[in-house]
Amino acid sequence: MDALDRAIIDELEREGRLTNVDLAARVGLTPGPCLRRVQRLEASGVIRGYRAVVDPAATGRGFEVILHVDLATQEASVVENFEREVAAPDEVVEFKRLFGTPDYFLRVAAADLAAYEEFLTQRVMSVRGVGKVSSHFAMKNLKG
């Protein structure tokens, strides 16, 4: 990957719907070589896809919570079951297993506090092996 590839990636991260002609102009290439570079970046998995950024409130998911979860045990079957069960619901926007404490970081989007409480009790706390959960509500969104 060279400086032109990085420039292409930077532009597409800012504006994924750029036409190839506009992208080429921004990075200083002609359209043909620019398109081949984009196709190579896609084929190699560097560019994994394109997406729309949607207003969560408009889709009934405007209440966002950061959830930390610790398991009571690290038995393989408990870990695998927890990850499978908790990754499935649509409310889970981001889900990471961490080194150290807590064991898991989740970003959850729900309609409101009542919907979040139902999700938490029915879809997280009911999973075998959950030890401790801690919910964090953002005061203000500063970036992202």
PyMOL commands that set and color helices and strands:
alter all, ss='L'
color gray80, all
select helices_A, chain A and resi 3-14+20-27+31-43+56-59+76-87+113-124
alter helices_A, ss='H'
color red, helices_A
select strands_A, chain A and resi 63-71+92-97+104-110+130-137
alter strands_A, ss='S'
color yellow, strands_A
deselect
rebuild
show_as cartoon
